[in-house]
Amino acid sequence: MHMPHWLDKRASLTPDRIAIEYGNEQITFAQLRERSLITASKISSLPTKQGYPIALLCYNDSYTVELIHAVHYVGGILMPLNIRLTAHELLYQLQDAKCNVLIYDPQFQQLIDLIIDEYNNIRCICTTALQQMDIVTDTSLVTYIDQEETHTIMYTSGTTGFPKGVIQSYSNHWNSAVGSMLNLGLSEHDKWLVCVPLFHISGLSIVIRSVLYGIPMVIHEKFDPVTANAAIIDQGVTIMSVVSNMLSRMVEQLGDVRYPEHFRCMLLGGGPAPLSLLEQCVVKEIPVFQTYGMTETCSQIVTLQPEYMLSKLGSAGKPLFQAELKIMMDGHEAQAMEAGEIIVRGPNVTSGYLNGVGTNSFVGGWLYTGDVGYVDEDGFLYVLDRRRDMFVSGGENVYPAEIEATLISHQAVLESGVTSMSHEIWGQVPIAFVVLNHDTNCTEEDLLQYCSERLAKYKLPKAIHVVKQLPRNASNKLLRRELLQLLPS
């Protein structure tokens, strides 16, 4: 199905509405369209063609949003790059996607030099140089889109092996936005705070929803609990996307202050939140919507309504309106409370990965996520862990996320990470790392005793190490494979 370019349509419907608030700058949808068209005309002079990927290595700012829309005005496929990756990791993605144009912020010049040394077939241009280029007046830009065409190639975070290029169509993004709106609702006063990276699906989805919904987004270059809270309290933000450690820091910084009534949704992803944090949110009347989603589903596909925040503690909720999920175990659908692999289906789910890899993840229209979970008698999903993160100890399956959830339910623990170590008797045993709250006298023995009252013996960590911080990627996902590097030498 063809439809007008999304930003074209939005600018014609509500040209004077604010699209972006960035620092002291406010940009209307009409201004965003005009700027994006100018940028698109400059990109058109680069060696790229319609249907080819254009990579962005950029920070969160208003110009990055212009670039995102400009890529689609020239008929390119957007390929956002994780700014925390090494040159080697970036090079893998660029070559895998056969990308020959890369636009980057000047802070990444050293990385770019390393990439150019290894990849001669790529044209790299700095954003400052692009802004200084002359406008190309005779270029032909895209005004209509085919919803089945590819909108984005977005690589998985690579927490389990080589990243895969997820193909996301315009239709996938459209249906993700519709499903979210049918779940969360939409108000003409809505304003979405973006503290998550724009190169991640959680950030990019907000860019798309801003245009489709006709609402402003407030862009922060990076997450800071003080400025995030100030945006909610003083700037009229109504919705924000976070992971649990972001929310924890915001609640701590908030103190005795309450959010205004206009703030209606704290969209929480990245795994279950500790009970103590959710209880604080209930006391402070913070509406937390816990979610489950991934790059392959163009953001959330399962969401828990806030009225179930405590009664369904640890649950990600139920599938969004257009989506379905099942739990599969040994080739058949599992019963309620029976753990197995989570599979999902819906119009927001990718059709596959770039270059035909990972085809075994797609069977009969269903995406086999590789995540392990179960559905309770009421249909609420509980995510246990990544299947690849599970390990066997003494013949028993152990899920690190279950142990992590137990640890962070302790009032002294701010964050936790669990992985496995080799053991001559049991094969593998769990080992834990925790970040403690300030001003706590909690010891390893205290935490082990706490866990022994809540976990089977084979799940008990053989050691618990207190550390200053846990390794995370740019999306704030825990990097379990790097935890053992925190062990004392």
VOMISE-349046 format. One record per residue (C-alpha): residue number from 1; residue in three letters; z, y, x negated. Coordinates in steps of 0.02 Angstrom, whole numbers, plus 50000, padded with zeros to 5 digits. Layout:
// residues N
n	res	c3	c2	c1
NUM	ALA	Z	Y	X;
...
END
This chain:
// residues 489
n	res	c3	c2	c1
1	MET	50000	50000	50000;
2	HIS	49954	50172	49936;
3	MET	50065	50324	49959;
4	PRO	50077	50500	49886;
5	HIS	50155	50521	49714;
6	TRP	50341	50528	49751;
7	LEU	50378	50694	49667;
8	ASP	50222	50772	49745;
9	LYS	50282	50720	49917;
10	ARG	50461	50776	49890;
11	ALA	50406	50946	49822;
12	SER	50297	50972	49975;
13	LEU	50436	50923	50096;
14	THR	50584	51017	50020;
15	PRO	50519	51126	49878;
16	ASP	50672	51239	49868;
17	ARG	50805	51105	49866;
18	ILE	50894	51081	49701;
19	ALA	50833	50927	49607;
20	ILE	50931	50942	49445;
21	GLU	51090	51026	49386;
22	TYR	51104	51019	49197;
23	GLY	51228	51131	49111;
24	ASN	51203	51305	49183;
25	GLU	51025	51263	49237;
26	GLN	50968	51225	49414;
27	ILE	50793	51158	49445;
28	THR	50714	51144	49617;
29	PHE	50597	51003	49665;
30	ALA	50450	51124	49662;
31	GLN	50498	51178	49486;
32	LEU	50523	50999	49431;
33	ARG	50349	50954	49495;
34	GLU	50270	51103	49407;
35	ARG	50357	51064	49242;
36	SER	50316	50879	49253;
37	LEU	50132	50917	49285;
38	ILE	50125	51031	49133;
39	THR	50207	50897	49027;
40	ALA	50088	50767	49098;
41	SER	49937	50871	49050;
42	LYS	50000	50874	48870;
43	ILE	50034	50686	48868;
44	SER	49856	50657	48931;
45	SER	49790	50714	48761;
46	LEU	49883	50572	48675;
47	PRO	49797	50403	48643;
48	THR	49853	50320	48804;
49	LYS	49767	50252	48960;
50	GLN	49816	50221	49140;
51	GLY	49916	50062	49156;
52	TYR	49978	50067	48976;
53	PRO	50162	50084	48928;
54	ILE	50229	50250	48863;
55	ALA	50397	50234	48777;
56	LEU	50536	50363	48783;
57	LEU	50677	50372	48656;
58	CYS	50775	50516	48730;
59	TYR	50949	50577	48774;
60	ASN	51008	50623	48948;
61	ASP	50942	50796	48989;
62	SER	50827	50885	49113;
63	TYR	50675	50870	49000;
64	THR	50693	50681	48997;
65	VAL	50679	50682	49186;
66	GLU	50520	50788	49171;
67	LEU	50451	50659	49049;
68	ILE	50491	50515	49167;
69	HIS	50390	50595	49306;
70	ALA	50254	50653	49187;
71	VAL	50224	50474	49126;
72	HIS	50182	50424	49303;
73	TYR	50073	50577	49332;
74	VAL	49960	50515	49191;
75	GLY	49961	50339	49264;
76	GLY	50067	50268	49125;
77	ILE	50201	50135	49135;
78	LEU	50372	50203	49091;
79	MET	50460	50110	48950;
80	PRO	50635	50182	48919;
81	LEU	50711	50134	48752;
82	ASN	50896	50109	48717;
83	ILE	50947	50249	48597;
84	ARG	51080	50139	48517;
85	LEU	50960	50008	48451;
86	THR	50909	49989	48271;
87	ALA	50731	50017	48211;
88	HIS	50709	49828	48199;
89	GLU	50762	49804	48381;
90	LEU	50654	49947	48442;
91	LEU	50506	49882	48344;
92	TYR	50520	49713	48429;
93	GLN	50509	49793	48602;
94	LEU	50366	49911	48557;
95	GLN	50261	49772	48483;
96	ASP	50305	49650	48623;
97	ALA	50243	49777	48752;
98	LYS	50093	49827	48643;
99	CYS	50150	50007	48664;
100	ASN	50048	50137	48568;
101	VAL	50133	50300	48621;
102	LEU	50316	50343	48590;
103	ILE	50396	50510	48636;
104	TYR	50563	50541	48552;
105	ASP	50700	50671	48530;
106	PRO	50708	50749	48355;
107	GLN	50878	50669	48320;
108	PHE	50789	50501	48301;
109	GLN	50668	50553	48165;
110	GLN	50741	50431	48036;
111	LEU	50722	50286	48157;
112	ILE	50544	50339	48196;
113	ASP	50499	50345	48011;
114	LEU	50557	50165	47993;
115	ILE	50457	50113	48146;
116	ILE	50297	50197	48085;
117	ASP	50313	50108	47918;
118	GLU	50303	49941	48009;
119	TYR	50190	49981	48158;
120	ASN	50031	50076	48117;
121	ASN	49957	50066	48292;
122	ILE	50081	50183	48373;
123	ARG	50073	50371	48399;
124	CYS	50246	50447	48392;
125	ILE	50273	50626	48449;
126	CYS	50434	50726	48450;
127	THR	50485	50812	48612;
128	THR	50490	50981	48524;
129	ALA	50311	50957	48463;
130	LEU	50256	50900	48637;
131	GLN	50331	51056	48716;
132	GLN	50235	51167	48594;
133	MET	50067	51085	48631;
134	ASP	49934	51175	48731;
135	ILE	49909	51130	48913;
136	VAL	49756	51023	48947;
137	THR	49675	51099	49100;
138	ASP	49533	50976	49134;
139	THR	49637	50818	49145;
140	SER	49641	50706	49298;
141	LEU	49818	50664	49352;
142	VAL	49880	50533	49475;
143	THR	49917	50597	49650;
144	TYR	49927	50429	49741;
145	ILE	50014	50270	49690;
146	ASP	49992	50087	49731;
147	GLN	50164	50017	49768;
148	GLU	50121	49851	49688;
149	GLU	50077	49930	49521;
150	THR	50202	49926	49379;
151	HIS	50317	50076	49373;
152	THR	50429	50025	49228;
153	ILE	50448	49899	49089;
154	MET	50633	49893	49052;
155	TYR	50703	49775	48923;
156	THR	50858	49674	48958;
157	SER	51009	49723	48856;
158	GLY	50990	49574	48742;
159	THR	51169	49515	48761;
160	THR	51105	49335	48760;
161	GLY	50962	49319	48635;
162	PHE	50797	49413	48625;
163	PRO	50772	49548	48757;
164	LYS	50641	49517	48892;
165	GLY	50531	49653	48965;
166	VAL	50570	49662	49151;
167	ILE	50420	49716	49255;
168	GLN	50476	49836	49393;
169	SER	50347	49891	49522;
170	TYR	50349	50049	49626;
171	SER	50389	49935	49773;
172	ASN	50540	49861	49682;
173	HIS	50612	50035	49651;
174	TRP	50569	50094	49827;
175	ASN	50656	49947	49909;
176	SER	50806	49964	49794;
177	ALA	50827	50144	49850;
178	VAL	50806	50096	50034;
179	GLY	50930	49953	50021;
180	SER	51058	50066	49938;
181	MET	51037	50199	50070;
182	LEU	51056	50075	50213;
183	ASN	51219	50020	50132;
184	LEU	51295	50185	50074;
185	GLY	51215	50302	50200;
186	LEU	51139	50471	50159;
187	SER	51199	50648	50187;
188	GLU	51105	50811	50162;
189	HIS	51256	50865	50058;
190	ASP	51246	50718	49938;
191	LYS	51244	50751	49752;
192	TRP	51239	50610	49623;
193	LEU	51324	50625	49453;
194	VAL	51229	50543	49309;
195	CYS	51342	50498	49161;
196	VAL	51259	50331	49130;
197	PRO	51105	50325	49016;
198	LEU	50938	50369	49094;
199	PHE	50860	50228	48992;
200	HIS	50969	50104	49088;
201	ILE	50928	50045	49264;
202	SER	51086	50125	49334;
203	GLY	51030	50295	49269;
204	LEU	50845	50278	49306;
205	SER	50880	50221	49484;
206	ILE	50972	50386	49515;
207	VAL	50820	50485	49454;
208	ILE	50712	50391	49579;
209	ARG	50837	50405	49722;
210	SER	50856	50592	49694;
211	VAL	50670	50615	49729;
212	LEU	50659	50491	49873;
213	TYR	50818	50554	49958;
214	GLY	50790	50737	49918;
215	ILE	50963	50760	49840;
216	PRO	51019	50842	49676;
217	MET	51079	50747	49526;
218	VAL	51202	50821	49403;
219	ILE	51156	50763	49228;
220	HIS	51284	50743	49089;
221	GLU	51224	50703	48914;
222	LYS	51361	50573	48896;
223	PHE	51515	50515	48987;
224	ASP	51674	50615	48970;
225	PRO	51816	50590	49095;
226	VAL	51864	50775	49096;
227	THR	51689	50841	49134;
228	ALA	51655	50698	49256;
229	ASN	51811	50737	49356;
230	ALA	51770	50923	49351;
231	ALA	51595	50888	49422;
232	ILE	51673	50797	49569;
233	ILE	51809	50925	49600;
234	ASP	51716	51088	49564;
235	GLN	51530	51049	49576;
236	GLY	51517	50958	49742;
237	VAL	51472	50785	49675;
238	THR	51482	50655	49815;
239	ILE	51424	50496	49725;
240	MET	51448	50430	49549;
241	SER	51399	50268	49460;
242	VAL	51527	50196	49339;
243	VAL	51591	50039	49254;
244	SER	51776	49995	49256;
245	ASN	51825	50070	49088;
246	MET	51743	50236	49140;
247	LEU	51837	50234	49305;
248	SER	52001	50191	49217;
249	ARG	51984	50341	49101;
250	MET	51942	50456	49246;
251	VAL	52093	50399	49347;
252	GLU	52207	50422	49196;
253	GLN	52139	50597	49163;
254	LEU	52150	50642	49348;
255	GLY	52340	50626	49347;
256	ASP	52415	50682	49512;
257	VAL	52258	50775	49566;
258	ARG	52155	50705	49712;
259	TYR	51968	50711	49734;
260	PRO	51903	50824	49874;
261	GLU	51856	50745	50042;
262	HIS	51671	50769	50007;
263	PHE	51676	50636	49870;
264	ARG	51627	50478	49963;
265	CYS	51570	50344	49840;
266	MET	51623	50279	49669;
267	LEU	51490	50146	49638;
268	LEU	51570	50021	49519;
269	GLY	51467	49896	49421;
270	GLY	51482	49796	49261;
271	GLY	51604	49663	49322;
272	PRO	51767	49654	49418;
273	ALA	51898	49791	49401;
274	PRO	52082	49755	49367;
275	LEU	52197	49751	49518;
276	SER	52308	49888	49446;
277	LEU	52158	50005	49435;
278	LEU	52101	49968	49612;
279	GLU	52278	49994	49676;
280	GLN	52282	50165	49591;
281	CYS	52117	50207	49674;
282	VAL	52187	50159	49844;
283	VAL	52338	50271	49816;
284	LYS	52225	50414	49762;
285	GLU	52104	50378	49906;
286	ILE	51957	50352	49787;
287	PRO	51820	50257	49883;
288	VAL	51768	50120	49762;
289	PHE	51613	50016	49802;
290	GLN	51608	49865	49686;
291	THR	51433	49800	49651;
292	TYR	51330	49663	49570;
293	GLY	51157	49697	49502;
294	MET	51045	49687	49351;
295	THR	50886	49756	49276;
296	GLU	50789	49619	49366;
297	THR	50850	49683	49536;
298	CYS	50822	49868	49501;
299	SER	51010	49904	49508;
300	GLN	51133	49840	49638;
301	ILE	51086	49695	49752;
302	VAL	51263	49652	49812;
303	THR	51397	49780	49858;
304	LEU	51576	49772	49921;
305	GLN	51631	49899	50048;
306	PRO	51792	49993	50002;
307	GLU	51891	49924	50149;
308	TYR	51883	49754	50062;
309	MET	51930	49823	49891;
310	LEU	52099	49735	49887;
311	SER	52082	49597	50017;
312	LYS	51928	49532	49925;
313	LEU	51988	49575	49751;
314	GLY	51862	49523	49619;
315	SER	51719	49508	49742;
316	ALA	51554	49600	49720;
317	GLY	51529	49597	49909;
318	LYS	51379	49543	50012;
319	PRO	51191	49562	49984;
320	LEU	51109	49726	50032;
321	PHE	51010	49734	50193;
322	GLN	50844	49667	50127;
323	ALA	50917	49545	50002;
324	GLU	50976	49364	50003;
325	LEU	51078	49257	49885;
326	LYS	51123	49075	49864;
327	ILE	51234	48975	49749;
328	MET	51142	48825	49675;
329	MET	51225	48676	49593;
330	ASP	51132	48523	49528;
331	GLY	50976	48563	49629;
332	HIS	51060	48592	49797;
333	GLU	51144	48739	49884;
334	ALA	51330	48743	49851;
335	GLN	51462	48748	49986;
336	ALA	51585	48892	50008;
337	MET	51705	48907	49860;
338	GLU	51593	48792	49755;
339	ALA	51538	48870	49590;
340	GLY	51356	48867	49535;
341	GLU	51212	48977	49479;
342	ILE	51182	49137	49578;
343	ILE	51002	49153	49639;
344	VAL	50936	49306	49731;
345	ARG	50782	49355	49829;
346	GLY	50720	49520	49899;
347	PRO	50588	49656	49885;
348	ASN	50687	49743	49748;
349	VAL	50682	49589	49635;
350	THR	50557	49589	49491;
351	SER	50404	49477	49501;
352	GLY	50431	49422	49322;
353	TYR	50445	49464	49138;
354	LEU	50315	49538	49022;
355	ASN	50196	49418	48935;
356	GLY	50241	49276	49052;
357	VAL	50407	49233	48970;
358	GLY	50552	49166	49070;
359	THR	50445	49090	49208;
360	ASN	50576	48955	49236;
361	SER	50691	49091	49306;
362	PHE	50578	49111	49459;
363	VAL	50564	48967	49582;
364	GLY	50497	48982	49759;
365	GLY	50522	49170	49765;
366	TRP	50702	49157	49704;
367	LEU	50767	49231	49541;
368	TYR	50886	49115	49449;
369	THR	51001	49244	49372;
370	GLY	51092	49137	49244;
371	ASP	51255	49203	49316;
372	VAL	51388	49085	49382;
373	GLY	51484	49123	49541;
374	TYR	51533	49065	49713;
375	VAL	51532	49129	49892;
376	ASP	51691	49119	49996;
377	GLU	51703	49065	50178;
378	ASP	51666	49243	50234;
379	GLY	51508	49260	50130;
380	PHE	51579	49369	49991;
381	LEU	51510	49340	49816;
382	TYR	51625	49313	49667;
383	VAL	51542	49320	49497;
384	LEU	51626	49208	49370;
385	ASP	51523	49234	49214;
386	ARG	51356	49223	49127;
387	ARG	51306	49041	49118;
388	ARG	51270	49062	48932;
389	ASP	51444	49135	48902;
390	MET	51529	48982	48975;
391	PHE	51595	48858	48848;
392	VAL	51675	48687	48858;
393	SER	51852	48658	48797;
394	GLY	51917	48480	48800;
395	GLY	51785	48433	48928;
396	GLU	51828	48578	49045;
397	ASN	51714	48727	49084;
398	VAL	51792	48892	49031;
399	TYR	51727	49060	49093;
400	PRO	51777	49206	48980;
401	ALA	51766	49330	49125;
402	GLU	51901	49237	49220;
403	ILE	52021	49253	49073;
404	GLU	51971	49436	49049;
405	ALA	52007	49472	49233;
406	THR	52180	49394	49214;
407	LEU	52219	49497	49060;
408	ILE	52165	49663	49135;
409	SER	52271	49628	49288;
410	HIS	52421	49656	49173;
411	GLN	52480	49835	49187;
412	ALA	52484	49858	48998;
413	VAL	52302	49806	48969;
414	LEU	52162	49933	48981;
415	GLU	52018	49822	48925;
416	SER	51995	49641	48875;
417	GLY	51863	49532	48796;
418	VAL	51863	49343	48775;
419	THR	51753	49229	48672;
420	SER	51768	49055	48595;
421	MET	51810	48983	48425;
422	SER	51779	48811	48356;
423	HIS	51924	48689	48364;
424	GLU	51935	48519	48280;
425	ILE	52015	48436	48432;
426	TRP	51954	48530	48586;
427	GLY	51781	48580	48524;
428	GLN	51797	48762	48579;
429	VAL	51950	48865	48626;
430	PRO	51966	49040	48700;
431	ILE	52021	49188	48595;
432	ALA	52056	49359	48671;
433	PHE	52050	49541	48616;
434	VAL	52135	49679	48714;
435	VAL	52147	49868	48715;
436	LEU	52319	49920	48776;
437	ASN	52368	50072	48877;
438	HIS	52455	50211	48786;
439	ASP	52644	50205	48767;
440	THR	52665	50019	48797;
441	ASN	52775	49897	48703;
442	CYS	52683	49744	48765;
443	THR	52667	49604	48636;
444	GLU	52550	49456	48615;
445	GLU	52690	49342	48672;
446	ASP	52712	49444	48832;
447	LEU	52527	49427	48872;
448	LEU	52523	49242	48833;
449	GLN	52671	49214	48948;
450	TYR	52585	49317	49084;
451	CYS	52425	49213	49066;
452	SER	52519	49047	49065;
453	GLU	52586	49087	49238;
454	ARG	52409	49119	49305;
455	LEU	52289	49009	49208;
456	ALA	52270	48823	49176;
457	LYS	52325	48771	49003;
458	TYR	52147	48741	48940;
459	LYS	52103	48921	48986;
460	LEU	52247	48999	48889;
461	PRO	52191	49103	48739;
462	LYS	52245	49026	48575;
463	ALA	52272	49203	48510;
464	ILE	52270	49378	48582;
465	HIS	52225	49519	48463;
466	VAL	52264	49702	48501;
467	VAL	52119	49814	48448;
468	LYS	52075	49998	48465;
469	GLN	51910	49969	48554;
470	LEU	51794	49829	48610;
471	PRO	51611	49816	48560;
472	ARG	51497	49876	48701;
473	ASN	51314	49915	48718;
474	ALA	51242	50078	48782;
475	SER	51266	50019	48961;
476	ASN	51451	49990	48926;
477	LYS	51429	49803	48942;
478	LEU	51547	49700	48836;
479	LEU	51462	49619	48685;
480	ARG	51558	49455	48676;
481	ARG	51453	49393	48531;
482	GLU	51527	49532	48422;
483	LEU	51709	49503	48466;
484	LEU	51744	49385	48321;
485	GLN	51698	49525	48201;
486	LEU	51862	49608	48255;
487	LEU	51966	49469	48179;
488	PRO	52071	49522	48028;
489	SER	51984	49478	47866;
END
